[in-house]
Amino acid sequence: MKNNIKKYIRKYDIYIFLTIFFIINLVFLTKFPFIHSDESWLSGFSRQVMEVGFKTSETFFIEYPRAVHGLRSVFTGLQIIFINLFGYSVFSVRLLSLTASTVSLYFLHKILDKRGIREFENILMLVIVACHIQFVYVSHIARQESIIMMVMVITYYLNIEKAKPILTGCLIGLAVGVHPNSLLIALGIGLVYLYKIYIRETRFRDLVKLIVTTGLFALMFVIFSFLLNPNFIADYMAFGESLGVVNFEYSRLSGFYLYYVKLFKEIGGTYQLYNIKPDIILMVISLLPGIYAVLKKKDFASSFLMVLAINIGLMIIGRYNQTAVIFVLLFNGLFYLQLIHSFKYKYVLLAFVLILTVNNSWSDIKIKNDDYGLLKDHLQLEGKVLGNLNLDYHLDNGQLIDYRNLWYIEDFEAYIEKHDIDYIILPEEMSYIKKTSPKWDILYGPLPYYDSMVKYLETCKLVDSFESKTYGMRIARYVNTYPWKIDIYKVPSQN
């Protein structure tokens, strides 16, 4: 009987592990991390597409520069599937991310298995990855990183033994419709192909097939974007300029250096940053064993090349989003796990790494955020609402207008009247941002309307006032540090 149970566990160990991982994460899927406005930004667009099709933009942005395009149509389509299945909620769109991360773990299992790492050692390594704070974070937040990560892992797995350029190109090409960070996948796999050509494991024509297939898919999404919007390029460049992608504040090399310095010191804006100092140190250290693995033609040299290519890609793109660091950390971790496999006391070392990983992650996960669902009790409002984008899950499609629209507005009252706004939701963070200007102007602009807003609010009726240490402030370092106040005003009737 015991032998049968052991055989069963060994046979289905990966599925048992993935089920446990999935269920545990379901328990706190909407509790960690706190709801970020980018999540409602992306899912709000998906909700709008469900109603009117892809030839549209976000309803909560009017003056704020946006570009109608098809370069996220695949991601939007995936979100729509989950919204249709589970309703429009934080849970449904985060469930997509968790599902993608679970698939990533399965293919990581397959990769380790191909490298001769099997059974208990294989699962132990997966547990380390699954418990890493950055992996948990990406598995929960409703952004594109989990999908890009999944495609990255799958395409890497597909080419371990034999090059599969057509299938790989199709997957990378589809990722173009998820996020521009698909370039990181293309560069990573492309460098792996160049290495395989160098060590004579594949042919140059396979690389050509990969480039052509990926290029055709990319062209398809560009054509689709032009069909949606003939001014696609100009609009997309204008939006990129607003994000600092076109006109760089620093040189690419300086920006890349500052990116890791800020991650190391946990200096950020609205995204919660975590302690990944050991990971960054290990990434720098990996240069020596990585180069050695490449020169000695070790099996795991390709994981080091992925880290190298992804970092090069980040410099090329120049958009240093903190959430994108998961791609580097994942493959750098994979490199070290394969390296540890060759050590004599590997289980002792793996156990030590697991203890450190769990301890580091738990210290952040256990922080209690305010229940986002309870905000709904304060948002039973009819008519147009001016407020923070992270409230969108509790409002109807088209009901919310985000503060970022007022970037250059000076006459607040005229803006309210022009857009027939009925309620103004004012978080205490606005006064803090104004007092500390220009330090946090990146969030809403220089607030040229602030004084006229304060004066106008004197004519409005305060209908609700409550505190939220989590959702009364968007600046991550101040979230959960103080009972921030949120006021809701009713605008005087307009005749």
C-alpha positions as CSV (number, residue, x, y, z in Angstrom):
1,M,0.0,0.0,0.0
2,K,2.8,2.4,1.0
3,N,4.7,1.6,-2.1
4,N,1.7,2.2,-4.3
5,I,1.2,5.6,-2.7
6,K,4.9,6.5,-3.2
7,K,4.7,5.4,-6.9
8,Y,1.5,7.5,-7.3
9,I,3.2,10.6,-5.7
10,R,6.3,10.2,-7.9
11,K,4.2,9.8,-11.0
12,Y,2.0,12.8,-10.3
13,D,4.2,14.9,-8.1
14,I,4.2,17.9,-10.5
15,Y,0.4,18.0,-10.7
16,I,0.1,17.7,-6.9
17,F,2.6,20.5,-6.5
18,L,0.9,22.8,-9.0
19,T,-2.5,22.2,-7.5
20,I,-1.2,23.1,-4.0
21,F,0.5,26.2,-5.4
22,F,-2.7,27.3,-7.2
23,I,-5.0,26.7,-4.2
24,I,-2.7,28.5,-1.7
25,N,-2.4,31.5,-4.0
26,L,-6.2,31.6,-4.6
27,V,-6.7,32.2,-0.9
28,F,-4.9,35.5,-0.9
29,L,-5.2,36.4,-4.6
30,T,-7.0,39.7,-4.0
31,K,-5.4,40.5,-0.7
32,F,-1.8,40.7,-1.9
33,P,-0.6,43.0,-3.3
34,F,-2.9,46.0,-2.9
35,I,-4.9,46.9,-6.0
36,H,-2.8,49.1,-8.3
37,S,-4.4,51.6,-10.7
38,D,-2.6,49.9,-13.7
39,E,-4.6,46.8,-13.1
40,S,-7.9,48.7,-13.4
41,W,-6.4,50.6,-16.4
42,L,-5.8,47.4,-18.3
43,S,-9.0,45.6,-17.3
44,G,-11.0,48.8,-17.7
45,F,-9.9,48.9,-21.4
46,S,-10.8,45.2,-21.7
47,R,-14.3,46.0,-20.4
48,Q,-14.7,48.8,-22.9
49,V,-13.6,46.5,-25.8
50,M,-16.2,44.0,-24.7
51,E,-18.8,46.6,-25.3
52,V,-17.7,48.4,-28.5
53,G,-14.8,46.4,-30.0
54,F,-11.1,47.1,-30.4
55,K,-11.5,50.4,-32.2
56,T,-11.6,52.4,-28.9
57,S,-9.6,53.7,-26.1
58,E,-10.0,53.9,-22.3
59,T,-13.2,55.7,-21.2
60,F,-11.5,57.1,-18.1
61,F,-9.0,59.0,-20.1
62,I,-10.2,62.0,-22.1
63,E,-7.4,64.6,-22.4
64,Y,-4.7,62.2,-21.2
65,P,-2.8,61.0,-24.3
66,R,-3.7,57.6,-25.5
67,A,-3.2,55.6,-28.8
68,V,-5.7,53.2,-30.3
69,H,-3.7,50.2,-31.4
70,G,-3.7,46.4,-31.5
71,L,-0.4,45.7,-29.7
72,R,-2.2,44.4,-26.6
73,S,-5.1,42.7,-28.4
74,V,-4.1,39.2,-27.3
75,F,-3.8,40.2,-23.7
76,T,-7.1,42.0,-23.9
77,G,-8.7,39.0,-25.5
78,L,-7.4,36.7,-22.7
79,Q,-8.8,39.1,-20.0
80,I,-12.1,39.2,-21.8
81,I,-12.3,35.4,-21.6
82,F,-11.7,35.5,-17.8
83,I,-14.1,38.4,-17.3
84,N,-16.8,36.5,-19.2
85,L,-16.2,33.4,-17.1
86,F,-16.0,35.0,-13.7
87,G,-17.4,38.6,-14.1
88,Y,-15.6,41.9,-14.0
89,S,-13.7,41.9,-10.8
90,V,-10.1,42.0,-9.4
91,F,-10.4,38.3,-8.8
92,S,-11.1,37.4,-12.4
93,V,-8.3,39.4,-14.0
94,R,-5.8,38.3,-11.4
95,L,-6.8,34.7,-11.9
96,L,-5.4,35.0,-15.5
97,S,-2.0,36.0,-14.1
98,L,-2.1,33.1,-11.6
99,T,-3.0,30.7,-14.3
100,A,-0.1,31.9,-16.5
101,S,2.4,31.6,-13.6
102,T,1.2,28.1,-12.9
103,V,1.8,27.1,-16.5
104,S,5.3,28.7,-16.2
105,L,6.1,26.5,-13.2
106,Y,5.0,23.4,-15.2
107,F,7.4,24.2,-18.0
108,L,10.2,25.1,-15.5
109,H,9.6,21.5,-14.2
110,K,10.1,20.2,-17.8
111,I,13.2,22.3,-18.3
112,L,14.8,21.0,-15.1
113,D,13.8,17.5,-16.1
114,K,15.6,17.9,-19.4
115,R,18.7,18.9,-17.5
116,G,18.6,15.7,-15.5
117,I,17.1,17.3,-12.3
118,R,14.2,15.0,-11.4
119,E,11.8,13.9,-8.6
120,F,12.3,15.5,-5.2
121,E,15.1,17.8,-6.2
122,N,13.0,19.1,-9.1
123,I,10.0,19.9,-6.9
124,L,12.2,21.4,-4.2
125,M,13.6,23.8,-6.8
126,L,10.1,24.7,-8.0
127,V,9.1,25.4,-4.5
128,I,11.9,27.9,-4.2
129,V,10.8,29.7,-7.4
130,A,7.1,29.6,-6.4
131,C,7.9,31.1,-3.0
132,H,10.0,34.0,-4.3
133,I,8.3,37.3,-3.5
134,Q,8.7,38.6,-7.0
135,F,7.2,35.5,-8.5
136,V,4.2,35.7,-6.1
137,Y,3.8,39.3,-6.9
138,V,3.7,38.8,-10.7
139,S,1.4,35.8,-10.2
140,H,-1.1,38.0,-8.5
141,I,-1.0,41.4,-10.2
142,A,-3.3,41.8,-13.3
143,R,-0.6,42.9,-15.7
144,Q,1.0,41.4,-18.8
145,E,4.3,40.2,-17.1
146,S,2.9,36.8,-16.2
147,I,1.9,36.1,-19.8
148,I,5.2,37.3,-21.2
149,M,7.0,35.2,-18.6
150,M,5.0,32.1,-19.5
151,V,5.8,32.5,-23.3
152,M,9.4,33.1,-22.4
153,V,9.7,29.9,-20.4
154,I,7.7,27.8,-23.0
155,T,9.9,29.0,-25.9
156,Y,13.0,28.4,-23.9
157,Y,11.8,24.8,-23.2
158,L,10.9,24.1,-26.8
159,N,14.4,24.7,-28.0
160,I,16.4,22.9,-25.3
161,E,17.2,19.8,-27.4
162,K,16.2,20.7,-31.0
163,A,15.5,24.1,-32.5
164,K,11.8,24.6,-33.3
165,P,11.9,28.0,-35.1
166,I,8.4,28.0,-36.6
167,L,6.5,27.1,-33.5
168,T,8.8,29.4,-31.4
169,G,8.3,32.3,-33.8
170,C,4.6,31.9,-33.7
171,L,4.6,32.0,-29.9
172,I,6.9,35.0,-29.7
173,G,4.8,36.7,-32.5
174,L,1.6,36.2,-30.5
175,A,3.3,37.8,-27.5
176,V,3.7,40.9,-29.6
177,G,-0.1,41.2,-29.0
178,V,0.5,41.0,-25.3
179,H,3.1,43.7,-24.6
180,P,6.2,45.3,-26.3
181,N,8.3,43.4,-23.8
182,S,7.9,40.5,-26.2
183,L,11.1,42.0,-27.6
184,L,12.8,40.6,-24.5
185,I,11.7,37.1,-25.5
186,A,12.9,37.5,-29.1
187,L,16.3,38.8,-28.0
188,G,16.7,36.0,-25.4
189,I,15.8,33.2,-27.7
190,G,17.6,34.8,-30.6
191,L,20.9,34.8,-28.6
192,V,20.3,31.2,-27.6
193,Y,20.0,30.4,-31.3
194,L,23.2,32.2,-32.1
195,Y,24.9,30.2,-29.3
196,K,23.5,26.9,-30.7
197,I,24.8,27.9,-34.1
198,Y,28.2,28.5,-32.6
199,I,28.4,25.1,-30.9
200,R,26.8,23.5,-34.0
201,E,23.6,22.3,-32.4
202,T,21.5,24.1,-34.9
203,R,21.8,25.8,-38.3
204,F,21.8,29.5,-39.3
205,R,18.6,28.9,-41.4
206,D,16.7,28.0,-38.2
207,L,17.5,31.5,-36.9
208,V,16.3,33.0,-40.2
209,K,13.1,31.0,-39.9
210,L,12.6,32.3,-36.3
211,I,13.2,35.9,-37.3
212,V,10.9,35.7,-40.4
213,T,8.1,34.0,-38.5
214,T,8.2,36.4,-35.6
215,G,8.5,39.3,-38.0
216,L,5.3,38.2,-39.9
217,F,3.3,38.1,-36.7
218,A,4.7,41.5,-35.6
219,L,3.7,42.9,-39.1
220,M,0.2,41.4,-38.6
221,F,-0.3,43.3,-35.4
222,V,1.1,46.5,-36.9
223,I,-1.3,46.2,-39.8
224,F,-4.2,45.6,-37.4
225,S,-3.2,48.7,-35.5
226,F,-3.3,50.8,-38.7
227,L,-6.7,49.4,-39.5
228,L,-7.9,50.5,-36.0
229,N,-6.1,53.8,-36.2
230,P,-4.5,55.3,-39.4
231,N,-2.5,57.6,-37.1
232,F,-1.2,54.7,-35.0
233,I,2.5,55.5,-35.3
234,A,2.2,59.2,-34.4
235,D,-0.2,58.6,-31.6
236,Y,1.9,55.7,-30.2
237,M,5.0,57.8,-30.3
238,A,3.2,60.7,-28.6
239,F,2.2,58.3,-25.8
240,G,5.7,56.9,-25.6
241,E,7.0,60.5,-25.2
242,S,4.6,61.1,-22.3
243,L,6.1,58.1,-20.6
244,G,9.7,59.2,-21.2
245,V,10.4,56.4,-23.7
246,V,11.1,58.7,-26.7
247,N,13.0,61.5,-24.9
248,F,15.2,59.8,-22.3
249,E,15.9,61.8,-19.1
250,Y,19.2,59.8,-18.9
251,S,21.3,57.9,-21.4
252,R,20.3,54.3,-21.8
253,L,23.3,53.1,-19.9
254,S,22.7,55.5,-17.0
255,G,19.0,54.6,-17.0
256,F,19.9,50.9,-16.9
257,Y,22.3,51.5,-13.9
258,L,19.7,53.6,-12.0
259,Y,17.1,51.0,-12.7
260,Y,19.0,48.4,-10.7
261,V,20.2,50.9,-8.1
262,K,16.5,51.8,-7.3
263,L,15.5,48.2,-7.2
264,F,18.4,47.4,-4.9
265,K,17.5,50.3,-2.6
266,E,13.7,49.7,-3.0
267,I,13.2,53.3,-4.3
268,G,10.0,53.5,-6.4
269,G,6.8,55.3,-7.1
270,T,3.4,53.6,-7.0
271,Y,4.6,50.0,-7.3
272,Q,5.5,48.1,-4.1
273,L,9.2,47.1,-4.2
274,Y,10.6,44.1,-2.3
275,N,13.9,43.0,-1.0
276,I,15.7,41.5,-4.0
277,K,19.2,42.6,-3.0
278,P,20.5,39.0,-2.9
279,D,19.1,38.4,-6.4
280,I,20.8,41.5,-7.9
281,I,24.1,40.6,-6.2
282,L,23.9,37.0,-7.6
283,M,23.1,38.4,-11.1
284,V,26.3,40.5,-11.1
285,I,28.3,37.5,-9.7
286,S,26.9,35.2,-12.4
287,L,29.0,37.0,-15.0
288,L,32.0,34.8,-14.1
289,P,30.4,31.4,-13.9
290,G,28.1,32.4,-16.8
291,I,31.0,33.1,-19.2
292,Y,32.7,29.9,-18.0
293,A,29.6,27.9,-18.8
294,V,29.4,29.5,-22.3
295,L,33.1,28.8,-23.1
296,K,32.9,25.2,-21.7
297,K,29.6,24.6,-23.6
298,K,27.7,23.6,-20.5
299,D,24.0,22.7,-20.9
300,F,22.8,25.6,-18.6
301,A,24.8,28.2,-20.4
302,S,21.7,29.2,-22.4
303,S,19.9,30.4,-19.2
304,F,22.8,32.8,-18.5
305,L,22.5,34.0,-22.1
306,M,18.8,34.7,-21.5
307,V,19.7,36.9,-18.6
308,L,22.3,38.8,-20.7
309,A,19.9,39.3,-23.6
310,I,17.0,40.4,-21.4
311,N,19.2,43.1,-19.8
312,I,20.3,44.2,-23.2
313,G,16.6,44.4,-24.2
314,L,15.7,46.5,-21.2
315,M,18.4,49.0,-22.3
316,I,17.1,49.0,-25.9
317,I,13.5,49.6,-24.8
318,G,14.5,52.1,-22.2
319,R,11.2,51.7,-20.3
320,Y,12.4,50.4,-16.9
321,N,9.3,49.1,-15.3
322,Q,10.0,47.5,-11.9
323,T,7.7,44.6,-12.6
324,A,9.8,43.5,-15.6
325,V,12.7,42.5,-13.3
326,I,10.9,39.1,-12.9
327,F,12.3,38.0,-16.3
328,V,15.9,38.5,-15.2
329,L,15.4,37.1,-11.8
330,L,13.6,33.9,-13.1
331,F,16.4,33.0,-15.6
332,N,19.2,34.0,-13.2
333,G,17.6,31.8,-10.6
334,L,17.3,29.0,-13.1
335,F,21.0,29.4,-13.9
336,Y,22.0,29.0,-10.3
337,L,19.6,26.2,-9.6
338,Q,21.2,24.2,-12.4
339,L,24.6,25.1,-11.0
340,I,23.7,23.9,-7.5
341,H,22.6,20.6,-9.0
342,S,26.3,19.8,-9.6
343,F,27.3,20.5,-5.9
344,K,28.0,17.6,-3.5
345,Y,25.8,19.0,-0.7
346,K,23.1,20.4,-3.0
347,Y,20.1,19.5,-0.7
348,V,21.6,21.3,2.2
349,L,22.2,24.4,0.0
350,L,18.7,24.2,-1.5
351,A,17.1,23.9,1.9
352,F,19.0,27.0,3.1
353,V,17.9,29.0,0.0
354,L,14.3,27.9,0.5
355,I,14.3,29.0,4.2
356,L,15.7,32.4,3.2
357,T,13.2,32.8,0.3
358,V,10.2,31.9,2.4
359,N,11.3,34.2,5.3
360,N,11.8,37.1,2.9
361,S,8.5,36.6,1.1
362,W,6.4,36.0,4.2
363,S,7.5,39.3,5.8
364,D,5.9,41.2,2.9
365,I,2.9,38.9,2.2
366,K,1.7,39.0,5.8
367,I,1.3,42.8,5.7
368,K,-2.5,43.5,5.9
369,N,-4.0,45.7,3.3
370,D,-7.4,47.3,3.6
371,D,-10.1,45.1,2.1
372,Y,-10.6,46.6,-1.4
373,G,-14.1,45.1,-1.6
374,L,-15.3,47.3,1.3
375,L,-14.8,50.4,-0.8
376,K,-17.9,49.5,-2.7
377,D,-20.0,50.5,0.3
378,H,-18.9,54.1,-0.3
379,L,-19.2,54.1,-4.1
380,Q,-22.9,53.6,-4.7
381,L,-22.9,56.7,-6.8
382,E,-24.9,57.6,-9.9
383,G,-23.5,59.8,-12.6
384,K,-20.0,60.7,-13.7
385,V,-17.3,60.5,-11.0
386,L,-13.9,62.2,-10.9
387,G,-11.5,60.0,-8.9
388,N,-8.5,57.7,-8.8
389,L,-8.3,55.0,-11.4
390,N,-8.0,52.2,-8.8
391,L,-11.7,52.7,-8.0
392,D,-12.8,51.5,-11.4
393,Y,-13.8,48.0,-10.3
394,H,-16.6,49.5,-8.2
395,L,-18.0,51.7,-10.9
396,D,-19.8,51.2,-14.2
397,N,-18.0,51.4,-17.5
398,G,-17.6,55.0,-18.6
399,Q,-18.6,56.3,-15.2
400,L,-15.0,57.2,-13.9
401,I,-12.8,60.1,-15.1
402,D,-9.3,59.8,-13.8
403,Y,-7.4,62.8,-12.3
404,R,-4.6,62.4,-14.8
405,N,-6.9,64.0,-17.4
406,L,-6.4,67.3,-15.5
407,W,-2.6,67.4,-16.1
408,Y,-2.6,70.9,-17.7
409,I,-6.1,72.1,-16.5
410,E,-6.2,75.3,-14.5
411,D,-9.9,76.1,-14.3
412,F,-11.3,73.2,-12.2
413,E,-14.9,74.3,-12.2
414,A,-15.0,74.7,-15.9
415,Y,-13.7,71.2,-16.3
416,I,-16.4,69.8,-14.0
417,E,-19.1,71.5,-15.9
418,K,-17.7,70.6,-19.3
419,H,-17.8,66.9,-18.5
420,D,-21.0,66.8,-16.4
421,I,-19.2,65.4,-13.4
422,D,-21.6,64.6,-10.5
423,Y,-19.2,63.4,-7.8
424,I,-15.6,64.3,-6.8
425,I,-13.6,61.7,-4.8
426,L,-10.7,63.4,-3.2
427,P,-8.0,61.3,-1.5
428,E,-5.7,62.9,1.0
429,E,-2.7,62.1,-1.1
430,M,-3.6,65.0,-3.4
431,S,-2.8,67.6,-0.7
432,Y,0.4,65.7,0.2
433,I,1.5,65.7,-3.4
434,K,0.8,69.4,-3.7
435,K,2.8,70.2,-0.6
436,T,5.8,68.2,-1.8
437,S,5.7,69.4,-5.4
438,P,7.5,68.8,-7.7
439,K,8.7,65.5,-6.1
440,W,5.6,63.5,-7.0
441,D,4.3,65.5,-10.0
442,I,4.9,62.3,-12.1
443,L,1.6,61.0,-10.7
444,Y,-0.9,63.7,-11.6
445,G,1.2,66.5,-13.1
446,P,2.0,69.8,-11.3
447,L,-1.7,70.1,-10.2
448,P,-2.2,73.7,-11.7
449,Y,-5.9,73.3,-10.8
450,Y,-5.4,72.5,-7.1
451,D,-6.2,76.0,-5.6
452,S,-9.3,76.4,-7.8
453,M,-10.4,72.8,-6.9
454,V,-10.2,73.6,-3.1
455,K,-12.2,76.8,-3.7
456,Y,-14.8,74.9,-5.8
457,L,-15.2,72.1,-3.3
458,E,-16.5,74.7,-0.8
459,T,-19.6,75.0,-3.0
460,C,-20.1,71.2,-3.1
461,K,-21.7,69.0,-0.5
462,L,-19.6,66.5,1.5
463,V,-21.6,63.3,1.3
464,D,-19.1,60.8,2.7
465,S,-15.7,60.7,4.4
466,F,-13.8,57.7,5.4
467,E,-10.2,56.5,6.0
468,S,-8.1,54.0,4.1
469,K,-4.5,53.5,4.9
470,T,-4.1,51.4,1.7
471,Y,-6.3,53.2,-0.9
472,G,-6.1,56.8,0.3
473,M,-2.5,57.0,-1.0
474,R,-0.9,55.8,-4.2
475,I,2.8,56.4,-3.3
476,A,3.9,52.9,-2.3
477,R,6.3,53.9,0.5
478,Y,3.4,55.7,2.3
479,V,0.7,53.0,1.7
480,N,-0.4,51.4,5.0
481,T,1.6,53.9,7.1
482,Y,-1.2,56.4,8.0
483,P,-5.0,56.4,8.0
484,W,-5.3,58.5,4.8
485,K,-8.7,60.2,4.4
486,I,-10.9,60.0,1.4
487,D,-13.7,62.6,0.9
488,I,-16.6,62.3,-1.5
489,Y,-18.3,65.5,-2.7
490,K,-21.6,65.9,-4.6
491,V,-21.4,68.6,-7.2
492,P,-24.1,71.3,-7.2
493,S,-26.9,70.6,-9.7
494,Q,-26.1,72.2,-13.1
495,N,-28.9,73.9,-14.9
